Amino acid sequence: MGWQERPGADPEAGPAALRPQTVMFTFLGNYVLGRDVCVFSGSYIGVMARVGVSEHATRSTLTRMVNRGLLRRQRQGRRMYFGLTPRSEAILKDGEARVWGPGAVNLESGESWTLVGFSLPEAWQRARHDLRSRLVWAGFGMLHSGLWIAPSRVDVTGTLGELGLQDYVKVFTAQPVHPADLGPLIRDAYDLTGLAGRYERYLRRWDRPDPLPGVPDPLARKLLLLAEWLEIIRGDPRLPLRLLPAGWPAPRAQLLVRTLHARLEEPAGRIAGELLETVPAG
């Protein structure tokens, strides 16, 4: 990132280390999704420069996203524009629902769970990796190498269909026989210490009178605020709050991100409106 730590400065006063694609997705979800437009490449460069991403890194990110089917090119005259694809729209809508829908706090009882069991051929390493990544995003934790668990009822039909693994995965709904024993099971399946640490670092970075003093730009702050938040909740299985340790930091962090977002929304939107050159998606 572009923020440079000053000698003696608090290391958590600067932005978290985020991949350019994560920031790009945050920008697309906030200012491109639902508009049916393509954005000039120079606008992407201008936006990403505000969070410290170089022109070279931005162009490389755009190219990689095109190659992965996450963006499409559209030429108009001598200018190149980039717009969303059906795949990226689906990903962004899912992320939007995760951030602004149920959020990071689950107030359900925890009486219903989903179990997924699978055994894939040893040579299917990529398929195994893709399935595990999608299960983590859906809130599953690994009990054993081929047995995963998630709170409440999770529909993985679409995921299995996309990956072509319907014949290799078994899905069950279950209820705990001894609810009091869920604590050890959850600790085995999920890295609660690591997850709590990510929330606590987020709170230390943003819950201060002047968050990110080295990044005064409202658009940059908004993108960094939401990109870091999305990185955290991407790995949060949203376990029922009553089953988590006392003082769990997610509720405080969720309140903070929504408060700061409301404060930054108007000035950030004004800057984005000045930066973005768009054409209708053709």
Contacts in CASP RR format, 6 or more apart in sequence:
PFRMAT RR
TARGET T0000
AUTHOR 0000-0000-0000
METHOD contacts of the structure
MODEL  1
MGWQERPGADPEAGPAALRPQTVMFTFLGNYVLGRDVCVFSGSYIGVMAR
VGVSEHATRSTLTRMVNRGLLRRQRQGRRMYFGLTPRSEAILKDGEARVW
GPGAVNLESGESWTLVGFSLPEAWQRARHDLRSRLVWAGFGMLHSGLWIA
PSRVDVTGTLGELGLQDYVKVFTAQPVHPADLGPLIRDAYDLTGLAGRYE
RYLRRWDRPDPLPGVPDPLARKLLLLAEWLEIIRGDPRLPLRLLPAGWPA
PRAQLLVRTLHARLEEPAGRIAGELLETVPAG
1 15 0 8 1.000
1 17 0 8 1.000
1 18 0 8 1.000
1 51 0 8 1.000
1 52 0 8 1.000
1 53 0 8 1.000
2 51 0 8 1.000
2 52 0 8 1.000
2 53 0 8 1.000
3 14 0 8 1.000
3 15 0 8 1.000
3 52 0 8 1.000
3 212 0 8 1.000
3 214 0 8 1.000
3 215 0 8 1.000
5 11 0 8 1.000
5 14 0 8 1.000
12 201 0 8 1.000
12 204 0 8 1.000
12 205 0 8 1.000
13 205 0 8 1.000
13 208 0 8 1.000
13 212 0 8 1.000
13 213 0 8 1.000
13 214 0 8 1.000
14 205 0 8 1.000
14 212 0 8 1.000
14 213 0 8 1.000
14 214 0 8 1.000
14 215 0 8 1.000
15 51 0 8 1.000
15 205 0 8 1.000
15 212 0 8 1.000
15 215 0 8 1.000
15 224 0 8 1.000
15 228 0 8 1.000
16 201 0 8 1.000
16 202 0 8 1.000
16 205 0 8 1.000
16 224 0 8 1.000
16 228 0 8 1.000
16 231 0 8 1.000
18 224 0 8 1.000
18 227 0 8 1.000
18 228 0 8 1.000
18 231 0 8 1.000
20 48 0 8 1.000
20 53 0 8 1.000
20 57 0 8 1.000
20 58 0 8 1.000
20 60 0 8 1.000
20 61 0 8 1.000
21 61 0 8 1.000
21 64 0 8 1.000
21 65 0 8 1.000
22 227 0 8 1.000
22 230 0 8 1.000
22 231 0 8 1.000
23 48 0 8 1.000
23 51 0 8 1.000
23 53 0 8 1.000
23 223 0 8 1.000
23 224 0 8 1.000
23 227 0 8 1.000
24 44 0 8 1.000
24 48 0 8 1.000
24 58 0 8 1.000
24 61 0 8 1.000
24 62 0 8 1.000
24 65 0 8 1.000
25 91 0 8 1.000
25 92 0 8 1.000
25 227 0 8 1.000
25 230 0 8 1.000
26 223 0 8 1.000
26 226 0 8 1.000
26 227 0 8 1.000
26 230 0 8 1.000
27 44 0 8 1.000
27 47 0 8 1.000
27 48 0 8 1.000
27 223 0 8 1.000
28 84 0 8 1.000
28 88 0 8 1.000
28 92 0 8 1.000
29 92 0 8 1.000
29 96 0 8 1.000
30 222 0 8 1.000
30 223 0 8 1.000
30 226 0 8 1.000
30 272 0 8 1.000
31 269 0 8 1.000
31 272 0 8 1.000
31 273 0 8 1.000
31 276 0 8 1.000
32 39 0 8 1.000
32 83 0 8 1.000
32 84 0 8 1.000
33 84 0 8 1.000
33 89 0 8 1.000
33 92 0 8 1.000
33 93 0 8 1.000
33 96 0 8 1.000
34 89 0 8 1.000
35 278 0 8 1.000
36 280 0 8 1.000
36 281 0 8 1.000
37 83 0 8 1.000
37 278 0 8 1.000
37 279 0 8 1.000
37 280 0 8 1.000
37 281 0 8 1.000
38 72 0 8 1.000
38 74 0 8 1.000
38 81 0 8 1.000
38 82 0 8 1.000
38 83 0 8 1.000
38 278 0 8 1.000
38 279 0 8 1.000
38 280 0 8 1.000
38 281 0 8 1.000
38 282 0 8 1.000
39 81 0 8 1.000
39 82 0 8 1.000
39 83 0 8 1.000
39 276 0 8 1.000
39 277 0 8 1.000
39 278 0 8 1.000
40 79 0 8 1.000
40 80 0 8 1.000
40 81 0 8 1.000
40 276 0 8 1.000
40 277 0 8 1.000
40 278 0 8 1.000
40 279 0 8 1.000
41 59 0 8 1.000
41 62 0 8 1.000
41 79 0 8 1.000
41 80 0 8 1.000
41 81 0 8 1.000
41 82 0 8 1.000
42 277 0 8 1.000
43 275 0 8 1.000
43 276 0 8 1.000
43 277 0 8 1.000
43 278 0 8 1.000
44 58 0 8 1.000
44 62 0 8 1.000
44 82 0 8 1.000
45 55 0 8 1.000
45 58 0 8 1.000
45 59 0 8 1.000
46 58 0 8 1.000
46 275 0 8 1.000
47 219 0 8 1.000
47 223 0 8 1.000
47 272 0 8 1.000
47 275 0 8 1.000
47 276 0 8 1.000
48 57 0 8 1.000
48 58 0 8 1.000
48 61 0 8 1.000
49 55 0 8 1.000
49 58 0 8 1.000
50 217 0 8 1.000
50 219 0 8 1.000
50 220 0 8 1.000
50 223 0 8 1.000
51 215 0 8 1.000
51 220 0 8 1.000
51 223 0 8 1.000
51 224 0 8 1.000
52 220 0 8 1.000
53 61 0 8 1.000
62 71 0 8 1.000
62 82 0 8 1.000
65 71 0 8 1.000
65 82 0 8 1.000
65 88 0 8 1.000
66 72 0 8 1.000
66 73 0 8 1.000
66 82 0 8 1.000
69 85 0 8 1.000
69 87 0 8 1.000
69 88 0 8 1.000
70 85 0 8 1.000
70 87 0 8 1.000
70 88 0 8 1.000
70 91 0 8 1.000
71 82 0 8 1.000
71 83 0 8 1.000
71 84 0 8 1.000
71 85 0 8 1.000
71 88 0 8 1.000
72 82 0 8 1.000
72 83 0 8 1.000
72 84 0 8 1.000
72 85 0 8 1.000
73 80 0 8 1.000
73 81 0 8 1.000
73 82 0 8 1.000
74 80 0 8 1.000
74 81 0 8 1.000
74 82 0 8 1.000
74 83 0 8 1.000
74 279 0 8 1.000
74 281 0 8 1.000
74 282 0 8 1.000
75 81 0 8 1.000
76 279 0 8 1.000
81 278 0 8 1.000
81 279 0 8 1.000
83 281 0 8 1.000
84 92 0 8 1.000
84 281 0 8 1.000
95 230 0 8 1.000
98 230 0 8 1.000
98 233 0 8 1.000
98 234 0 8 1.000
99 226 0 8 1.000
99 229 0 8 1.000
99 230 0 8 1.000
99 233 0 8 1.000
102 238 0 8 1.000
103 233 0 8 1.000
103 238 0 8 1.000
103 254 0 8 1.000
104 232 0 8 1.000
104 233 0 8 1.000
104 236 0 8 1.000
104 238 0 8 1.000
104 250 0 8 1.000
104 251 0 8 1.000
104 253 0 8 1.000
104 254 0 8 1.000
105 238 0 8 1.000
105 241 0 8 1.000
105 250 0 8 1.000
105 251 0 8 1.000
105 254 0 8 1.000
106 151 0 8 1.000
106 152 0 8 1.000
106 238 0 8 1.000
106 239 0 8 1.000
106 240 0 8 1.000
106 241 0 8 1.000
107 240 0 8 1.000
107 241 0 8 1.000
108 151 0 8 1.000
108 152 0 8 1.000
108 240 0 8 1.000
109 240 0 8 1.000
109 242 0 8 1.000
110 151 0 8 1.000
110 152 0 8 1.000
110 182 0 8 1.000
110 240 0 8 1.000
110 242 0 8 1.000
110 243 0 8 1.000
111 175 0 8 1.000
111 176 0 8 1.000
111 179 0 8 1.000
112 151 0 8 1.000
112 152 0 8 1.000
112 153 0 8 1.000
112 173 0 8 1.000
112 174 0 8 1.000
112 175 0 8 1.000
113 149 0 8 1.000
113 150 0 8 1.000
113 151 0 8 1.000
113 152 0 8 1.000
113 173 0 8 1.000
113 174 0 8 1.000
113 175 0 8 1.000
113 176 0 8 1.000
114 140 0 8 1.000
114 149 0 8 1.000
114 150 0 8 1.000
114 151 0 8 1.000
114 152 0 8 1.000
114 153 0 8 1.000
114 154 0 8 1.000
114 156 0 8 1.000
114 171 0 8 1.000
114 172 0 8 1.000
114 173 0 8 1.000
114 174 0 8 1.000
115 147 0 8 1.000
115 148 0 8 1.000
115 149 0 8 1.000
115 171 0 8 1.000
115 172 0 8 1.000
115 173 0 8 1.000
115 174 0 8 1.000
116 135 0 8 1.000
116 140 0 8 1.000
116 147 0 8 1.000
116 148 0 8 1.000
116 149 0 8 1.000
116 150 0 8 1.000
116 156 0 8 1.000
116 169 0 8 1.000
116 170 0 8 1.000
116 171 0 8 1.000
116 172 0 8 1.000
117 146 0 8 1.000
117 147 0 8 1.000
117 148 0 8 1.000
117 169 0 8 1.000
117 170 0 8 1.000
117 171 0 8 1.000
118 131 0 8 1.000
118 146 0 8 1.000
118 165 0 8 1.000
118 168 0 8 1.000
118 169 0 8 1.000
118 170 0 8 1.000
119 146 0 8 1.000
119 168 0 8 1.000
120 127 0 8 1.000
120 128 0 8 1.000
120 131 0 8 1.000
120 165 0 8 1.000
120 168 0 8 1.000
127 163 0 8 1.000
127 165 0 8 1.000
130 163 0 8 1.000
131 159 0 8 1.000
131 163 0 8 1.000
131 165 0 8 1.000
131 169 0 8 1.000
132 142 0 8 1.000
134 156 0 8 1.000
134 159 0 8 1.000
134 163 0 8 1.000
135 141 0 8 1.000
135 148 0 8 1.000
135 150 0 8 1.000
135 156 0 8 1.000
135 159 0 8 1.000
136 235 0 8 1.000
136 237 0 8 1.000
137 234 0 8 1.000
137 235 0 8 1.000
138 150 0 8 1.000
138 154 0 8 1.000
138 156 0 8 1.000
138 159 0 8 1.000
139 150 0 8 1.000
139 151 0 8 1.000
139 154 0 8 1.000
139 235 0 8 1.000
139 236 0 8 1.000
139 237 0 8 1.000
139 238 0 8 1.000
140 148 0 8 1.000
140 149 0 8 1.000
140 150 0 8 1.000
140 154 0 8 1.000
140 237 0 8 1.000
141 148 0 8 1.000
141 149 0 8 1.000
141 150 0 8 1.000
141 189 0 8 1.000
141 190 0 8 1.000
141 237 0 8 1.000
142 148 0 8 1.000
142 189 0 8 1.000
143 149 0 8 1.000
143 185 0 8 1.000
143 188 0 8 1.000
143 189 0 8 1.000
148 189 0 8 1.000
149 185 0 8 1.000
149 189 0 8 1.000
150 237 0 8 1.000
151 237 0 8 1.000
151 238 0 8 1.000
151 239 0 8 1.000
151 240 0 8 1.000
153 173 0 8 1.000
156 169 0 8 1.000
156 171 0 8 1.000
160 166 0 8 1.000
160 169 0 8 1.000
176 182 0 8 1.000
176 185 0 8 1.000
182 243 0 8 1.000
183 243 0 8 1.000
186 192 0 8 1.000
186 239 0 8 1.000
186 243 0 8 1.000
190 237 0 8 1.000
190 239 0 8 1.000
192 244 0 8 1.000
192 245 0 8 1.000
195 232 0 8 1.000
195 235 0 8 1.000
195 236 0 8 1.000
196 245 0 8 1.000
196 248 0 8 1.000
196 249 0 8 1.000
197 249 0 8 1.000
198 232 0 8 1.000
199 232 0 8 1.000
199 249 0 8 1.000
199 250 0 8 1.000
199 252 0 8 1.000
199 253 0 8 1.000
200 249 0 8 1.000
202 228 0 8 1.000
202 229 0 8 1.000
202 232 0 8 1.000
202 253 0 8 1.000
202 256 0 8 1.000
202 257 0 8 1.000
203 249 0 8 1.000
203 252 0 8 1.000
203 253 0 8 1.000
203 256 0 8 1.000
205 211 0 8 1.000
205 212 0 8 1.000
205 228 0 8 1.000
206 212 0 8 1.000
206 225 0 8 1.000
206 256 0 8 1.000
206 257 0 8 1.000
206 260 0 8 1.000
207 252 0 8 1.000
207 256 0 8 1.000
211 221 0 8 1.000
211 225 0 8 1.000
211 260 0 8 1.000
212 221 0 8 1.000
212 224 0 8 1.000
215 221 0 8 1.000
215 224 0 8 1.000
217 271 0 8 1.000
218 264 0 8 1.000
218 267 0 8 1.000
218 268 0 8 1.000
218 269 0 8 1.000
218 271 0 8 1.000
219 267 0 8 1.000
219 268 0 8 1.000
219 269 0 8 1.000
219 271 0 8 1.000
219 272 0 8 1.000
219 275 0 8 1.000
221 260 0 8 1.000
221 264 0 8 1.000
221 268 0 8 1.000
222 261 0 8 1.000
222 264 0 8 1.000
222 265 0 8 1.000
222 268 0 8 1.000
223 268 0 8 1.000
225 257 0 8 1.000
225 260 0 8 1.000
225 261 0 8 1.000
225 264 0 8 1.000
226 257 0 8 1.000
226 261 0 8 1.000
229 253 0 8 1.000
229 257 0 8 1.000
232 253 0 8 1.000
236 250 0 8 1.000
241 248 0 8 1.000
241 250 0 8 1.000
241 251 0 8 1.000
END
